[in-house]
Amino acid sequence: MEIPLLILAVIAAFIYTLVASIRNSSRIKSLEREVVSLKRLMAAGVAAPVAAQAETADSAQKADFDAEEESAASEEDAAFQAEHPSEAEVAAAMAEAEDLASKEEERVLAREAASTPATKESFESLLGARWAVWAGGLALALGGIFLVKYSIEAGLLSPAVRLSLAAIFGLVLGLAGEAIRRKAVPGIATTYANAMIPGVLTAAGALTLFGVVYAAYGIYDYIGSGTAFILLGLVAFATIGLSLLHGQALAGLGLLGSMLTPALISSETPNIWALFVFLTISWLATAAAARRQGWTVVPSLANTGLGLWALGYIAIAETIEADPPTLSLLVMLAGTLFLWPGRHFDTPPAEENEAATPERRAIRAMRLLLRPSLAISLTVSMAVILPAIGFLFTDGSIDTHPALIVSALIATLAALGAARHNAVWPAIIAALGAQAAVS
């Protein structure tokens, strides 16, 4: 019973943090309203002297005009008119004064913004703001999973009912994350923006749904392997889709779920084509999300996962169907060439100057090797070259001659390196892989 109690305690702390954030956000909003009212009062205070100066200038001009025209009006009437200008004149002076005050305030704010240095969030601040939210999100996910296990063991309700409740719990977590992202709960999204509360809640809901589907298949045999495979894939793809709203960390969770789905679902007659088609679709979905958001970490992990699946299949299978993994790797190369990063980082290298020193040339060479897409280039190269070499050393029987497979993979990798200025490492690794294969 210690684990459920600990999870409940962490969940309570998480909910307390949310409630405190709502209270703090309301206080911050009241302070903001007071600051705005003070600014208006200050602007009115600046406008009053300007209006007085405008009134004085108008009275002086009127007096001069009356003196030059030798008006019949007496000096007392002129003084009265100078002290009491018309309402139209006072309104015009006030409008001009307010305009001058607003422009002066804008100049002051611009100078303050320019003089204020950009502060970088410290590691202590980042960890202090996020650790409680992350721990609470993990506790919520574990709570959803243990809700299934402990309640069934206690015999409170049937496994089917508890699985349904856990699935509803996961969906509620996802809806709560979306509600907070849309600021349906006022102030949380602004006050705890760096804590990623919406993403953490959505990730907890996704983990809960993963656990429910796997428990329904692997523990209680409520659904078959085909249904479980489809449901886990849907949860994974939905998580990748929601990562467009919640960030790269959620995309990594969806990618992890999609890469683990085939390993969680066992079958006496595995379909290799279905396996690699599913993995290829997962890779394409991740690459599409990465292109939209400009990510480099998640697509690198996707390259690594697809390469490991191909390498593991080559190492374990007694009879190898070469077409499914080969086509998946070729699709990955084509996606890297045209989908992401494509020509996003495809800028030509700096032209060499004849008078350039060897040191400058070395710096330019290092910049060429350390391009922004370094992680993607290295992972896609290793994910292709290692299975290609693995085909040559496999102990199992293979339905296609390894030379054809290795030639196709290395040639396509070399084409990637030749077609893009940012793909230096694919060209280098393709040359080394060709030399190793020939040897």
C-alpha positions in Angstrom: 0.0 0.0 0.0 3.0 2.4 0.3 3.2 3.0 -3.4 -0.4 4.0 -3.9 -0.2 6.3 -0.9 3.0 7.9 -2.2 1.3 8.5 -5.6 -1.7 10.0 -4.0 0.5 12.4 -1.9 2.4 13.5 -5.0 -0.9 14.0 -6.9 -2.2 16.1 -4.0 0.9 18.2 -4.0 0.5 18.7 -7.8 -3.1 19.9 -7.4 -2.1 22.2 -4.6 0.5 23.7 -6.9 -2.1 24.4 -9.5 -4.4 26.0 -7.0 -1.6 28.2 -5.7 -0.8 29.2 -9.2 -4.4 30.4 -9.8 -4.2 32.5 -6.6 -0.9 34.0 -7.5 -2.0 34.8 -11.1 -5.1 36.7 -9.7 -2.8 38.8 -7.5 -0.5 39.5 -10.3 -3.4 40.7 -12.5 -4.6 43.0 -9.8 -1.1 44.5 -9.5 -1.0 44.9 -13.2 -4.3 46.8 -13.1 -2.9 49.1 -10.4 0.2 49.8 -12.4 -1.9 50.7 -15.5 -4.0 53.1 -13.4 -0.8 54.7 -12.0 0.5 55.2 -15.5 -2.7 57.0 -16.5 -2.5 59.2 -13.5 1.1 60.1 -14.3 0.2 60.8 -17.9 -2.6 63.1 -16.7 -0.1 64.8 -14.3 2.3 65.5 -17.2 -0.6 66.7 -19.4 -1.7 69.4 -16.9 1.5 71.6 -17.0 1.5 71.3 -20.8 -2.1 72.4 -21.0 -1.3 75.3 -18.7 1.5 76.4 -21.0 -0.8 76.1 -24.0 -3.4 78.3 -22.3 -0.8 80.9 -21.4 0.5 81.0 -25.0 -3.0 81.3 -26.4 -3.8 84.2 -24.0 -0.6 86.0 -24.9 -1.3 85.7 -28.6 -4.9 86.9 -28.1 -3.7 89.9 -26.1 -1.1 90.9 -28.8 -3.8 90.6 -31.5 -6.2 92.8 -29.5 -3.4 95.4 -29.0 -2.4 95.5 -32.6 -6.0 95.9 -33.9 -6.7 98.6 -31.3 -9.8 96.8 -30.1 -12.4 98.7 -28.2 -12.4 96.1 -25.5 -11.0 97.2 -22.2 -8.0 95.8 -20.5 -10.1 94.1 -17.9 -12.1 92.2 -20.5 -8.8 91.1 -22.2 -7.5 89.9 -18.9 -10.7 88.0 -18.2 -10.6 86.3 -21.6 -6.9 85.5 -21.2 -7.6 83.8 -17.9 -10.7 82.0 -19.1 -10.1 80.5 -22.6 -12.9 78.9 -24.6 -13.8 75.2 -24.2 -12.6 74.3 -27.7 -9.1 75.8 -27.0 -8.8 73.9 -23.7 -9.8 70.6 -25.4 -7.3 71.1 -28.2 -4.6 71.9 -25.7 -5.4 68.9 -23.6 -5.4 66.6 -26.7 -2.0 67.9 -27.7 -0.6 67.5 -24.2 -1.9 63.9 -24.0 -0.3 63.2 -27.4 3.0 64.5 -26.2 2.8 62.6 -22.9 2.1 59.3 -24.7 5.0 59.8 -27.1 7.3 60.6 -24.3 6.2 57.4 -22.4 6.8 55.3 -25.5 10.3 56.7 -25.9 11.1 56.0 -22.2 9.8 52.4 -22.5 11.8 51.9 -25.7 15.0 53.2 -24.0 14.4 50.9 -21.0 13.8 47.9 -23.2 17.0 48.6 -25.2 19.1 49.1 -22.1 17.8 46.0 -20.2 20.0 43.0 -21.0 18.3 39.7 -22.0 18.5 37.4 -18.9 19.0 33.7 -19.4 17.1 31.4 -17.1 19.5 29.7 -14.7 19.6 26.0 -14.1 18.4 26.4 -10.5 15.4 28.5 -11.7 14.5 26.1 -14.5 14.7 23.0 -12.2 12.9 24.7 -9.3 10.0 25.8 -11.6 9.6 22.4 -13.3 10.6 19.6 -11.0 7.3 19.6 -9.0 5.3 19.8 -12.2 7.2 16.9 -13.8 7.0 14.8 -10.7 3.3 15.5 -10.5 2.8 14.6 -14.1 4.7 11.3 -13.6 2.6 10.6 -10.5 -0.6 11.2 -12.5 0.6 8.8 -15.2 1.6 6.2 -12.6 -1.7 6.8 -10.8 -3.6 6.0 -13.9 -1.6 2.8 -14.4 -1.7 1.6 -10.8 -5.4 2.4 -10.7 -5.8 -0.5 -13.1 -3.6 -2.9 -11.2 -4.3 -2.3 -7.5 -8.1 -1.9 -7.9 -8.4 -5.1 -9.8 -6.2 -7.0 -7.3 -8.4 -5.6 -4.5 -11.5 -6.9 -6.3 -13.4 -3.6 -6.1 -14.6 -3.7 -9.7 -14.2 -5.9 -12.7 -11.0 -5.5 -14.8 -13.1 -4.2 -17.7 -14.7 -1.4 -15.7 -11.3 -0.4 -14.2 -9.7 -0.3 -17.6 -12.5 1.9 -18.9 -12.1 4.2 -15.9 -8.4 4.4 -16.4 -8.9 5.2 -20.1 -11.3 8.0 -19.2 -8.8 9.2 -16.7 -6.1 9.4 -19.4 -8.5 11.3 -21.7 -9.4 13.7 -19.0 -5.7 14.5 -18.4 -5.3 15.2 -22.1 -8.3 17.5 -22.1 -7.1 19.3 -19.0 -3.7 19.9 -20.7 -5.5 21.4 -23.7 -7.8 23.5 -21.5 -4.8 25.0 -19.7 -3.0 25.6 -23.1 -6.0 27.5 -24.3 -6.0 29.5 -21.0 -9.4 28.2 -20.0 -8.0 28.2 -16.4 -6.9 31.9 -16.1 -3.3 32.7 -15.3 -1.7 29.2 -15.2 -0.4 29.3 -18.7 1.3 32.7 -18.1 2.5 32.2 -14.6 3.9 28.7 -15.1 4.8 28.9 -18.8 8.3 27.5 -18.2 6.9 24.6 -16.3 5.1 23.2 -19.3 2.0 22.2 -17.4 -0.1 21.6 -20.5 2.5 19.3 -22.0 3.1 17.4 -18.8 -0.7 16.7 -18.4 -1.0 15.6 -22.0 2.1 13.4 -21.6 0.6 11.8 -18.4 -2.6 11.1 -20.3 -0.7 9.5 -23.2 1.2 7.3 -20.8 -2.0 6.3 -19.1 -3.6 5.3 -22.4 -0.5 3.3 -23.4 -0.7 1.4 -20.1 -4.4 0.8 -20.5 -4.1 -0.6 -24.0 -1.1 -2.8 -23.1 -2.9 -4.1 -19.9 -6.0 -4.9 -21.9 -3.9 -6.9 -24.3 -0.9 -8.3 -22.4 -2.4 -8.9 -19.0 -6.2 -9.6 -19.3 -6.5 -10.7 -22.9 -9.5 -8.5 -23.6 -8.3 -7.5 -27.1 -6.2 -9.3 -29.7 -2.8 -8.4 -31.0 -4.1 -6.7 -34.1 -6.5 -4.4 -32.2 -3.8 -3.7 -29.6 -1.3 -2.8 -32.3 -3.8 -0.4 -34.0 -4.8 1.3 -30.7 -1.2 1.7 -29.5 -0.3 3.2 -32.9 -3.3 5.6 -32.7 -2.2 6.8 -29.3 1.4 7.2 -30.5 0.4 9.2 -33.6 -2.1 11.3 -31.6 0.7 12.1 -29.2 3.0 13.2 -32.1 0.2 15.3 -33.5 -0.4 17.0 -30.1 3.3 17.7 -29.9 2.7 20.5 -32.5 0.9 22.3 -29.7 2.9 21.2 -26.7 6.5 20.9 -27.8 9.3 18.6 -28.8 9.3 16.6 -25.5 5.8 15.3 -26.2 6.9 14.4 -29.7 9.7 12.3 -28.2 7.1 10.5 -26.1 4.9 9.8 -29.1 8.0 8.6 -31.0 9.0 6.3 -28.1 5.5 4.9 -28.0 5.5 4.2 -31.7 8.9 2.6 -31.6 8.0 0.4 -28.6 4.6 -0.7 -29.9 5.9 -3.5 -32.1 8.0 -4.8 -29.3 5.1 -4.8 -26.9 2.8 -6.8 -29.2 3.9 -10.4 -29.7 2.6 -12.6 -32.4 3.3 -16.2 -33.4 3.4 -15.2 -37.1 4.9 -11.8 -37.2 4.3 -9.7 -40.4 7.6 -8.0 -41.3 6.0 -5.9 -43.9 3.4 -4.6 -41.4 6.2 -3.9 -38.9 8.4 -1.8 -41.2 5.4 0.0 -42.8 4.3 1.0 -39.3 7.8 2.2 -38.4 8.2 4.1 -41.7 4.9 5.9 -41.1 6.0 6.8 -37.6 9.2 8.2 -39.0 7.4 10.2 -41.6 5.0 11.6 -39.0 7.9 12.6 -36.8 9.7 14.2 -39.7 6.6 16.2 -40.8 6.2 17.5 -37.3 9.9 18.3 -37.0 9.8 20.2 -40.3 6.8 22.3 -39.1 8.5 23.1 -35.8 12.1 23.2 -36.9 13.2 20.4 -34.5 16.5 18.4 -34.7 16.5 16.2 -31.6 13.3 14.2 -32.3 14.1 13.4 -35.9 17.6 12.3 -34.8 15.9 9.9 -32.4 13.6 8.7 -35.1 16.6 7.9 -37.4 18.2 6.0 -34.5 15.1 4.0 -33.8 14.5 3.0 -37.3 18.1 2.0 -37.8 18.1 -0.1 -34.6 14.9 -1.9 -35.7 16.5 -2.8 -39.0 19.8 -3.9 -37.4 18.0 -5.9 -34.7 15.9 -7.7 -37.4 19.0 -8.6 -39.4 20.7 -9.9 -36.3 17.8 -12.0 -34.9 15.9 -13.3 -37.9 16.8 -16.7 -39.2 15.3 -16.0 -42.6 15.6 -12.4 -43.6 13.2 -10.6 -45.9 15.4 -7.9 -47.3 12.8 -5.8 -49.0 10.9 -4.3 -45.9 13.9 -3.0 -44.0 15.7 -1.8 -47.2 12.7 0.1 -48.4 12.2 1.7 -45.0 15.8 2.9 -44.9 15.5 4.2 -48.5 12.3 6.1 -47.5 14.2 7.6 -44.5 17.0 8.8 -46.8 14.5 10.3 -49.3 12.7 12.0 -46.4 15.9 13.5 -45.1 16.8 14.7 -48.6 13.4 16.3 -49.5 11.3 16.5 -46.3 13.4 17.4 -43.3 15.9 19.0 -43.1 15.9 19.1 -46.9 17.4 22.3 -48.0 16.6 24.2 -44.8 20.2 24.3 -43.8 21.4 24.1 -47.4 23.5 27.2 -47.7 26.7 27.0 -49.8 30.0 27.0 -47.9 32.0 30.2 -47.7 34.3 30.8 -50.7 38.0 30.2 -50.0 40.1 33.3 -50.2 43.5 32.9 -51.8 45.0 35.0 -49.0 43.3 33.1 -46.3 45.5 31.7 -43.6 45.6 28.0 -42.7 44.0 28.8 -39.4 41.0 30.4 -41.1 40.7 27.5 -43.5 40.7 25.1 -40.6 37.9 27.1 -38.9 35.8 27.0 -42.1 36.3 23.3 -42.4 35.2 22.8 -38.8 32.1 24.9 -39.4 31.3 22.8 -42.4 31.5 19.6 -40.3 29.6 21.1 -37.4 26.5 22.3 -39.3 23.2 22.8 -37.5 21.9 19.5 -38.9 24.9 17.6 -37.5 22.8 15.2 -35.3 20.4 14.4 -38.2 23.3 13.8 -40.7 25.2 11.5 -38.3 22.2 9.5 -37.2 20.8 8.9 -40.6 24.2 7.9 -41.9 24.8 5.4 -39.1 21.2 4.1 -39.3 21.8 3.2 -43.0 25.5 2.1 -43.0 25.3 -0.3 -40.0 22.4 -2.4 -41.4 24.0 -2.3 -44.8 27.2 -3.8 -43.4 25.0 -6.1 -41.2 23.5 -7.7 -44.4 27.0 -8.8 -45.3 27.7 -10.5 -42.0 24.3 -12.0 -41.2 24.2 -15.7 -40.3 20.6 -16.2 -41.4 19.5 -16.9 -45.0 18.5 -13.9 -47.1 16.1 -13.8 -50.0 18.2 -11.1 -51.9 21.9 -11.0 -52.7 23.5 -8.7 -50.1 25.6 -6.9 -52.7 22.5 -5.5 -54.3 21.1 -4.2 -51.0 24.4 -2.7 -49.8 25.0 -1.0 -53.2 21.5 0.5 -53.2 21.8 1.8 -49.6 25.3 3.2 -49.9 24.6 4.8 -53.3 21.5 6.5 -51.9 23.4 7.7 -48.9 26.2 9.1 -51.2 23.5 10.8 -53.2 22.2 12.5 -50.1 25.7 13.7 -49.3 26.2 15.0 -52.9 22.8 16.7 -53.2 23.0 18.9 -50.1 25.8 21.2 -48.9 24.8 20.5 -45.3 25.1 16.7 -45.7 28.9 16.4 -45.4 28.9 13.5 -43.0 26.6 11.3 -45.2 29.1 11.7 -48.1 32.1 10.8 -45.8 30.4 7.8 -44.1 29.1 6.5 -47.5 32.7 6.5 -48.8 34.0 4.7 -45.8 31.1 2.3 -45.9 31.7 1.5 -49.5 35.4 0.9 -48.8 34.5 -1.4 -45.9 32.0 -3.3 -48.0 34.5 -3.8 -50.8 37.1 -5.0 -48.4 
